[in-house]
Amino acid sequence: MCLHHFALRAEHLEEHRAFYADYFGAARGAKHVNAAKGLASRSLRFGDGCFGCVVGDPDGNRV
């Protein structure tokens, strides 16, 4: 079985993204902000082809 995509909802968007990049070697993608829904996301791409994203508040104040 292989995991191809995952999404995590996090209160501290940048800290979670940095954790996966530092400890699992994920390449960091650009920040995407959806103002209509009040959410931001940061993408992560792993060497085995898995893609993930961390989703949270654009300002890091709430989830």
PyMOL Python script that loads the backbone (N, CA, C, O; Angstrom):
from pymol import cmd

cmd.read_pdbstr("""\
ATOM      1  N   MET A   1       0.846  -1.175   0.000  1.00  0.00           N
ATOM      2  CA  MET A   1       0.000   0.000   0.000  1.00  0.00           C
ATOM      3  C   MET A   1       0.895   1.243   0.000  1.00  0.00           C
ATOM      4  O   MET A   1       1.943   1.270   0.646  1.00  0.00           O
ATOM      5  N   CYS A   2       0.469   2.252  -0.724  1.00  0.00           N
ATOM      6  CA  CYS A   2       1.251   3.479  -0.848  1.00  0.00           C
ATOM      7  C   CYS A   2       0.347   4.683  -0.592  1.00  0.00           C
ATOM      8  O   CYS A   2      -0.771   4.740  -1.103  1.00  0.00           O
ATOM      9  N   LEU A   3       0.821   5.626   0.183  1.00  0.00           N
ATOM     10  CA  LEU A   3       0.099   6.858   0.446  1.00  0.00           C
ATOM     11  C   LEU A   3       0.480   7.875  -0.628  1.00  0.00           C
ATOM     12  O   LEU A   3       1.663   8.147  -0.831  1.00  0.00           O
ATOM     13  N   HIS A   4      -0.510   8.435  -1.314  1.00  0.00           N
ATOM     14  CA  HIS A   4      -0.217   9.392  -2.387  1.00  0.00           C
ATOM     15  C   HIS A   4      -0.464  10.834  -1.980  1.00  0.00           C
ATOM     16  O   HIS A   4       0.234  11.729  -2.456  1.00  0.00           O
ATOM     17  N   HIS A   5      -1.436  11.083  -1.115  1.00  0.00           N
ATOM     18  CA  HIS A   5      -1.770  12.459  -0.753  1.00  0.00           C
ATOM     19  C   HIS A   5      -2.313  12.477   0.668  1.00  0.00           C
ATOM     20  O   HIS A   5      -3.021  11.564   1.093  1.00  0.00           O
ATOM     21  N   PHE A   6      -1.966  13.533   1.392  1.00  0.00           N
ATOM     22  CA  PHE A   6      -2.546  13.721   2.716  1.00  0.00           C
ATOM     23  C   PHE A   6      -2.685  15.208   2.981  1.00  0.00           C
ATOM     24  O   PHE A   6      -2.015  16.026   2.353  1.00  0.00           O
ATOM     25  N   ALA A   7      -3.553  15.550   3.910  1.00  0.00           N
ATOM     26  CA  ALA A   7      -3.736  16.941   4.337  1.00  0.00           C
ATOM     27  C   ALA A   7      -3.852  16.956   5.852  1.00  0.00           C
ATOM     28  O   ALA A   7      -4.507  16.099   6.445  1.00  0.00           O
ATOM     29  N   LEU A   8      -3.216  17.929   6.465  1.00  0.00           N
ATOM     30  CA  LEU A   8      -3.261  18.104   7.909  1.00  0.00           C
ATOM     31  C   LEU A   8      -3.784  19.492   8.215  1.00  0.00           C
ATOM     32  O   LEU A   8      -3.389  20.463   7.571  1.00  0.00           O
ATOM     33  N   ARG A   9      -4.653  19.592   9.175  1.00  0.00           N
ATOM     34  CA  ARG A   9      -5.110  20.901   9.630  1.00  0.00           C
ATOM     35  C   ARG A   9      -4.329  21.231  10.891  1.00  0.00           C
ATOM     36  O   ARG A   9      -4.310  20.447  11.839  1.00  0.00           O
ATOM     37  N   ALA A  10      -3.690  22.383  10.900  1.00  0.00           N
ATOM     38  CA  ALA A  10      -2.790  22.729  11.993  1.00  0.00           C
ATOM     39  C   ALA A  10      -2.972  24.171  12.432  1.00  0.00           C
ATOM     40  O   ALA A  10      -3.298  25.046  11.631  1.00  0.00           O
ATOM     41  N   GLU A  11      -2.758  24.398  13.713  1.00  0.00           N
ATOM     42  CA  GLU A  11      -2.857  25.750  14.244  1.00  0.00           C
ATOM     43  C   GLU A  11      -1.641  26.591  13.844  1.00  0.00           C
ATOM     44  O   GLU A  11      -1.773  27.778  13.542  1.00  0.00           O
ATOM     45  N   HIS A  12      -0.474  25.979  13.843  1.00  0.00           N
ATOM     46  CA  HIS A  12       0.761  26.692  13.512  1.00  0.00           C
ATOM     47  C   HIS A  12       1.274  26.176  12.168  1.00  0.00           C
ATOM     48  O   HIS A  12       2.083  25.250  12.113  1.00  0.00           O
ATOM     49  N   LEU A  13       0.804  26.774  11.115  1.00  0.00           N
ATOM     50  CA  LEU A  13       1.048  26.327   9.748  1.00  0.00           C
ATOM     51  C   LEU A  13       2.533  26.227   9.415  1.00  0.00           C
ATOM     52  O   LEU A  13       2.990  25.183   8.949  1.00  0.00           O
ATOM     53  N   GLU A  14       3.274  27.270   9.641  1.00  0.00           N
ATOM     54  CA  GLU A  14       4.690  27.306   9.262  1.00  0.00           C
ATOM     55  C   GLU A  14       5.531  26.330  10.080  1.00  0.00           C
ATOM     56  O   GLU A  14       6.460  25.723   9.547  1.00  0.00           O
ATOM     57  N   GLU A  15       5.220  26.171  11.365  1.00  0.00           N
ATOM     58  CA  GLU A  15       5.983  25.253  12.208  1.00  0.00           C
ATOM     59  C   GLU A  15       5.767  23.807  11.773  1.00  0.00           C
ATOM     60  O   GLU A  15       6.712  23.018  11.763  1.00  0.00           O
ATOM     61  N   HIS A  16       4.543  23.454  11.417  1.00  0.00           N
ATOM     62  CA  HIS A  16       4.267  22.101  10.953  1.00  0.00           C
ATOM     63  C   HIS A  16       4.955  21.829   9.606  1.00  0.00           C
ATOM     64  O   HIS A  16       5.512  20.752   9.390  1.00  0.00           O
ATOM     65  N   ARG A  17       4.910  22.794   8.730  1.00  0.00           N
ATOM     66  CA  ARG A  17       5.560  22.617   7.435  1.00  0.00           C
ATOM     67  C   ARG A  17       7.066  22.429   7.618  1.00  0.00           C
ATOM     68  O   ARG A  17       7.670  21.570   6.975  1.00  0.00           O
ATOM     69  N   ALA A  18       7.660  23.219   8.481  1.00  0.00           N
ATOM     70  CA  ALA A  18       9.099  23.107   8.748  1.00  0.00           C
ATOM     71  C   ALA A  18       9.437  21.743   9.355  1.00  0.00           C
ATOM     72  O   ALA A  18      10.476  21.169   9.028  1.00  0.00           O
ATOM     73  N   PHE A  19       8.588  21.221  10.222  1.00  0.00           N
ATOM     74  CA  PHE A  19       8.819  19.911  10.829  1.00  0.00           C
ATOM     75  C   PHE A  19       8.917  18.827   9.757  1.00  0.00           C
ATOM     76  O   PHE A  19       9.863  18.039   9.765  1.00  0.00           O
ATOM     77  N   TYR A  20       7.962  18.775   8.843  1.00  0.00           N
ATOM     78  CA  TYR A  20       7.974  17.749   7.806  1.00  0.00           C
ATOM     79  C   TYR A  20       9.145  17.934   6.834  1.00  0.00           C
ATOM     80  O   TYR A  20       9.695  16.954   6.331  1.00  0.00           O
ATOM     81  N   ALA A  21       9.514  19.159   6.576  1.00  0.00           N
ATOM     82  CA  ALA A  21      10.663  19.407   5.695  1.00  0.00           C
ATOM     83  C   ALA A  21      11.961  18.989   6.374  1.00  0.00           C
ATOM     84  O   ALA A  21      12.812  18.366   5.740  1.00  0.00           O
ATOM     85  N   ASP A  22      12.125  19.317   7.635  1.00  0.00           N
ATOM     86  CA  ASP A  22      13.367  19.028   8.353  1.00  0.00           C
ATOM     87  C   ASP A  22      13.531  17.545   8.689  1.00  0.00           C
ATOM     88  O   ASP A  22      14.618  16.990   8.525  1.00  0.00           O
ATOM     89  N   TYR A  23      12.470  16.908   9.153  1.00  0.00           N
ATOM     90  CA  TYR A  23      12.590  15.535   9.644  1.00  0.00           C
ATOM     91  C   TYR A  23      12.284  14.465   8.606  1.00  0.00           C
ATOM     92  O   TYR A  23      12.729  13.327   8.755  1.00  0.00           O
ATOM     93  N   PHE A  24      11.537  14.799   7.560  1.00  0.00           N
ATOM     94  CA  PHE A  24      11.190  13.813   6.548  1.00  0.00           C
ATOM     95  C   PHE A  24      11.696  14.176   5.155  1.00  0.00           C
ATOM     96  O   PHE A  24      11.421  13.463   4.190  1.00  0.00           O
ATOM     97  N   GLY A  25      12.428  15.274   5.046  1.00  0.00           N
ATOM     98  CA  GLY A  25      13.036  15.666   3.781  1.00  0.00           C
ATOM     99  C   GLY A  25      12.058  16.141   2.727  1.00  0.00           C
ATOM    100  O   GLY A  25      12.341  16.023   1.535  1.00  0.00           O
ATOM    101  N   ALA A  26      10.928  16.669   3.128  1.00  0.00           N
ATOM    102  CA  ALA A  26       9.930  17.142   2.171  1.00  0.00           C
ATOM    103  C   ALA A  26      10.360  18.461   1.542  1.00  0.00           C
ATOM    104  O   ALA A  26      10.921  19.332   2.207  1.00  0.00           O
ATOM    105  N   ALA A  27      10.087  18.592   0.252  1.00  0.00           N
ATOM    106  CA  ALA A  27      10.328  19.869  -0.435  1.00  0.00           C
ATOM    107  C   ALA A  27       9.149  20.789  -0.128  1.00  0.00           C
ATOM    108  O   ALA A  27       7.992  20.371  -0.170  1.00  0.00           O
ATOM    109  N   ARG A  28       9.458  22.027   0.177  1.00  0.00           N
ATOM    110  CA  ARG A  28       8.427  22.993   0.573  1.00  0.00           C
ATOM    111  C   ARG A  28       7.881  23.726  -0.636  1.00  0.00           C
ATOM    112  O   ARG A  28       8.638  24.182  -1.494  1.00  0.00           O
ATOM    113  N   GLY A  29       6.568  23.838  -0.699  1.00  0.00           N
ATOM    114  CA  GLY A  29       5.918  24.570  -1.780  1.00  0.00           C
ATOM    115  C   GLY A  29       5.490  25.953  -1.332  1.00  0.00           C
ATOM    116  O   GLY A  29       5.685  26.335  -0.178  1.00  0.00           O
ATOM    117  N   ALA A  30       4.915  26.687  -2.241  1.00  0.00           N
ATOM    118  CA  ALA A  30       4.481  28.052  -1.970  1.00  0.00           C
ATOM    119  C   ALA A  30       3.220  28.081  -1.106  1.00  0.00           C
ATOM    120  O   ALA A  30       2.478  27.101  -1.031  1.00  0.00           O
ATOM    121  N   LYS A  31       2.996  29.213  -0.461  1.00  0.00           N
ATOM    122  CA  LYS A  31       1.804  29.405   0.368  1.00  0.00           C
ATOM    123  C   LYS A  31       0.635  29.781  -0.533  1.00  0.00           C
ATOM    124  O   LYS A  31       0.765  30.614  -1.429  1.00  0.00           O
ATOM    125  N   HIS A  32      -0.503  29.154  -0.280  1.00  0.00           N
ATOM    126  CA  HIS A  32      -1.726  29.459  -1.018  1.00  0.00           C
ATOM    127  C   HIS A  32      -2.758  29.937  -0.008  1.00  0.00           C
ATOM    128  O   HIS A  32      -3.009  29.255   0.986  1.00  0.00           O
ATOM    129  N   VAL A  33      -3.360  31.099  -0.245  1.00  0.00           N
ATOM    130  CA  VAL A  33      -4.362  31.656   0.663  1.00  0.00           C
ATOM    131  C   VAL A  33      -5.708  31.689  -0.037  1.00  0.00           C
ATOM    132  O   VAL A  33      -5.833  32.217  -1.142  1.00  0.00           O
ATOM    133  N   ASN A  34      -6.712  31.122   0.614  1.00  0.00           N
ATOM    134  CA  ASN A  34      -8.090  31.179   0.140  1.00  0.00           C
ATOM    135  C   ASN A  34      -8.820  32.161   1.047  1.00  0.00           C
ATOM    136  O   ASN A  34      -9.313  31.782   2.109  1.00  0.00           O
ATOM    137  N   ALA A  35      -8.888  33.416   0.633  1.00  0.00           N
ATOM    138  CA  ALA A  35      -9.478  34.468   1.454  1.00  0.00           C
ATOM    139  C   ALA A  35     -10.970  34.246   1.694  1.00  0.00           C
ATOM    140  O   ALA A  35     -11.491  34.609   2.749  1.00  0.00           O
ATOM    141  N   ALA A  36     -11.647  33.659   0.734  1.00  0.00           N
ATOM    142  CA  ALA A  36     -13.088  33.423   0.875  1.00  0.00           C
ATOM    143  C   ALA A  36     -13.390  32.462   2.023  1.00  0.00           C
ATOM    144  O   ALA A  36     -14.403  32.612   2.707  1.00  0.00           O
ATOM    145  N   LYS A  37     -12.530  31.490   2.234  1.00  0.00           N
ATOM    146  CA  LYS A  37     -12.740  30.511   3.304  1.00  0.00           C
ATOM    147  C   LYS A  37     -11.907  30.798   4.538  1.00  0.00           C
ATOM    148  O   LYS A  37     -12.067  30.137   5.563  1.00  0.00           O
ATOM    149  N   GLY A  38     -11.022  31.773   4.451  1.00  0.00           N
ATOM    150  CA  GLY A  38     -10.184  32.121   5.589  1.00  0.00           C
ATOM    151  C   GLY A  38      -9.163  31.048   5.935  1.00  0.00           C
ATOM    152  O   GLY A  38      -8.861  30.823   7.107  1.00  0.00           O
ATOM    153  N   LEU A  39      -8.635  30.389   4.910  1.00  0.00           N
ATOM    154  CA  LEU A  39      -7.653  29.333   5.119  1.00  0.00           C
ATOM    155  C   LEU A  39      -6.411  29.565   4.262  1.00  0.00           C
ATOM    156  O   LEU A  39      -6.465  30.201   3.210  1.00  0.00           O
ATOM    157  N   ALA A  40      -5.306  29.035   4.742  1.00  0.00           N
ATOM    158  CA  ALA A  40      -4.059  29.043   3.978  1.00  0.00           C
ATOM    159  C   ALA A  40      -3.526  27.626   3.966  1.00  0.00           C
ATOM    160  O   ALA A  40      -3.819  26.839   4.866  1.00  0.00           O
ATOM    161  N   SER A  41      -2.746  27.298   2.953  1.00  0.00           N
ATOM    162  CA  SER A  41      -2.134  25.971   2.900  1.00  0.00           C
ATOM    163  C   SER A  41      -0.706  26.089   2.393  1.00  0.00           C
ATOM    164  O   SER A  41      -0.354  27.007   1.652  1.00  0.00           O
ATOM    165  N   ARG A  42       0.094  25.132   2.816  1.00  0.00           N
ATOM    166  CA  ARG A  42       1.481  25.013   2.372  1.00  0.00           C
ATOM    167  C   ARG A  42       1.667  23.586   1.894  1.00  0.00           C
ATOM    168  O   ARG A  42       1.314  22.639   2.596  1.00  0.00           O
ATOM    169  N   SER A  43       2.218  23.431   0.708  1.00  0.00           N
ATOM    170  CA  SER A  43       2.375  22.089   0.146  1.00  0.00           C
ATOM    171  C   SER A  43       3.712  21.477   0.534  1.00  0.00           C
ATOM    172  O   SER A  43       4.684  22.175   0.825  1.00  0.00           O
ATOM    173  N   LEU A  44       3.728  20.147   0.528  1.00  0.00           N
ATOM    174  CA  LEU A  44       4.913  19.356   0.831  1.00  0.00           C
ATOM    175  C   LEU A  44       5.012  18.244  -0.204  1.00  0.00           C
ATOM    176  O   LEU A  44       4.011  17.598  -0.514  1.00  0.00           O
ATOM    177  N   ARG A  45       6.200  18.014  -0.738  1.00  0.00           N
ATOM    178  CA  ARG A  45       6.389  16.910  -1.683  1.00  0.00           C
ATOM    179  C   ARG A  45       7.558  16.072  -1.191  1.00  0.00           C
ATOM    180  O   ARG A  45       8.643  16.577  -0.904  1.00  0.00           O
ATOM    181  N   PHE A  46       7.298  14.775  -1.104  1.00  0.00           N
ATOM    182  CA  PHE A  46       8.289  13.835  -0.599  1.00  0.00           C
ATOM    183  C   PHE A  46       8.936  13.103  -1.759  1.00  0.00           C
ATOM    184  O   PHE A  46       8.357  13.022  -2.842  1.00  0.00           O
ATOM    185  N   GLY A  47      10.132  12.568  -1.545  1.00  0.00           N
ATOM    186  CA  GLY A  47      10.910  11.920  -2.588  1.00  0.00           C
ATOM    187  C   GLY A  47      10.253  10.708  -3.213  1.00  0.00           C
ATOM    188  O   GLY A  47      10.543  10.382  -4.364  1.00  0.00           O
ATOM    189  N   ASP A  48       9.373  10.030  -2.486  1.00  0.00           N
ATOM    190  CA  ASP A  48       8.730   8.828  -3.012  1.00  0.00           C
ATOM    191  C   ASP A  48       7.479   9.134  -3.825  1.00  0.00           C
ATOM    192  O   ASP A  48       6.762   8.216  -4.224  1.00  0.00           O
ATOM    193  N   GLY A  49       7.207  10.414  -4.075  1.00  0.00           N
ATOM    194  CA  GLY A  49       6.054  10.803  -4.872  1.00  0.00           C
ATOM    195  C   GLY A  49       4.839  11.218  -4.066  1.00  0.00           C
ATOM    196  O   GLY A  49       3.841  11.663  -4.633  1.00  0.00           O
ATOM    197  N   CYS A  50       4.911  11.079  -2.758  1.00  0.00           N
ATOM    198  CA  CYS A  50       3.792  11.480  -1.909  1.00  0.00           C
ATOM    199  C   CYS A  50       3.703  13.006  -1.857  1.00  0.00           C
ATOM    200  O   CYS A  50       4.720  13.698  -1.800  1.00  0.00           O
ATOM    201  N   PHE A  51       2.478  13.512  -1.878  1.00  0.00           N
ATOM    202  CA  PHE A  51       2.220  14.944  -1.820  1.00  0.00           C
ATOM    203  C   PHE A  51       1.319  15.201  -0.627  1.00  0.00           C
ATOM    204  O   PHE A  51       0.365  14.459  -0.392  1.00  0.00           O
ATOM    205  N   GLY A  52       1.615  16.237   0.119  1.00  0.00           N
ATOM    206  CA  GLY A  52       0.782  16.585   1.261  1.00  0.00           C
ATOM    207  C   GLY A  52       0.638  18.079   1.384  1.00  0.00           C
ATOM    208  O   GLY A  52       1.340  18.844   0.722  1.00  0.00           O
ATOM    209  N   CYS A  53      -0.276  18.486   2.236  1.00  0.00           N
ATOM    210  CA  CYS A  53      -0.403  19.907   2.512  1.00  0.00           C
ATOM    211  C   CYS A  53      -0.813  20.103   3.960  1.00  0.00           C
ATOM    212  O   CYS A  53      -1.495  19.269   4.556  1.00  0.00           O
ATOM    213  N   VAL A  54      -0.382  21.215   4.502  1.00  0.00           N
ATOM    214  CA  VAL A  54      -0.747  21.627   5.848  1.00  0.00           C
ATOM    215  C   VAL A  54      -1.677  22.813   5.676  1.00  0.00           C
ATOM    216  O   VAL A  54      -1.350  23.777   4.982  1.00  0.00           O
ATOM    217  N   VAL A  55      -2.837  22.736   6.310  1.00  0.00           N
ATOM    218  CA  VAL A  55      -3.879  23.755   6.157  1.00  0.00           C
ATOM    219  C   VAL A  55      -4.139  24.410   7.506  1.00  0.00           C
ATOM    220  O   VAL A  55      -4.171  23.735   8.535  1.00  0.00           O
ATOM    221  N   GLY A  56      -4.324  25.723   7.497  1.00  0.00           N
ATOM    222  CA  GLY A  56      -4.611  26.433   8.739  1.00  0.00           C
ATOM    223  C   GLY A  56      -5.012  27.866   8.475  1.00  0.00           C
ATOM    224  O   GLY A  56      -5.248  28.267   7.336  1.00  0.00           O
ATOM    225  N   ASP A  57      -5.084  28.625   9.545  1.00  0.00           N
ATOM    226  CA  ASP A  57      -5.426  30.046   9.468  1.00  0.00           C
ATOM    227  C   ASP A  57      -4.284  30.817   8.806  1.00  0.00           C
ATOM    228  O   ASP A  57      -3.123  30.580   9.137  1.00  0.00           O
ATOM    229  N   PRO A  58      -4.580  31.728   7.883  1.00  0.00           N
ATOM    230  CA  PRO A  58      -3.520  32.483   7.202  1.00  0.00           C
ATOM    231  C   PRO A  58      -2.613  33.269   8.145  1.00  0.00           C
ATOM    232  O   PRO A  58      -1.430  33.459   7.860  1.00  0.00           O
ATOM    233  N   ASP A  59      -3.169  33.728   9.271  1.00  0.00           N
ATOM    234  CA  ASP A  59      -2.387  34.513  10.218  1.00  0.00           C
ATOM    235  C   ASP A  59      -1.816  33.668  11.349  1.00  0.00           C
ATOM    236  O   ASP A  59      -1.065  34.178  12.181  1.00  0.00           O
ATOM    237  N   GLY A  60      -2.159  32.386  11.391  1.00  0.00           N
ATOM    238  CA  GLY A  60      -1.672  31.504  12.448  1.00  0.00           C
ATOM    239  C   GLY A  60      -2.339  31.717  13.784  1.00  0.00           C
ATOM    240  O   GLY A  60      -1.805  31.290  14.808  1.00  0.00           O
ATOM    241  N   ASN A  61      -3.500  32.369  13.808  1.00  0.00           N
ATOM    242  CA  ASN A  61      -4.154  32.673  15.065  1.00  0.00           C
ATOM    243  C   ASN A  61      -5.139  31.611  15.533  1.00  0.00           C
ATOM    244  O   ASN A  61      -5.304  31.395  16.733  1.00  0.00           O
ATOM    245  N   ARG A  62      -5.781  30.959  14.597  1.00  0.00           N
ATOM    246  CA  ARG A  62      -6.810  29.979  14.953  1.00  0.00           C
ATOM    247  C   ARG A  62      -6.923  28.927  13.875  1.00  0.00           C
ATOM    248  O   ARG A  62      -6.357  29.066  12.791  1.00  0.00           O
ATOM    249  N   VAL A  63      -7.655  27.876  14.178  1.00  0.00           N
ATOM    250  CA  VAL A  63      -7.912  26.830  13.185  1.00  0.00           C
ATOM    251  C   VAL A  63      -9.387  26.851  12.874  1.00  0.00           C
ATOM    252  O   VAL A  63      -9.858  26.057  12.059  1.00  0.00           O
TER     253      VAL A  63
END
""", "prot")
cmd.dss("prot")
cmd.show_as("cartoon", "prot")
cmd.util.cbc("prot")
cmd.orient("prot")
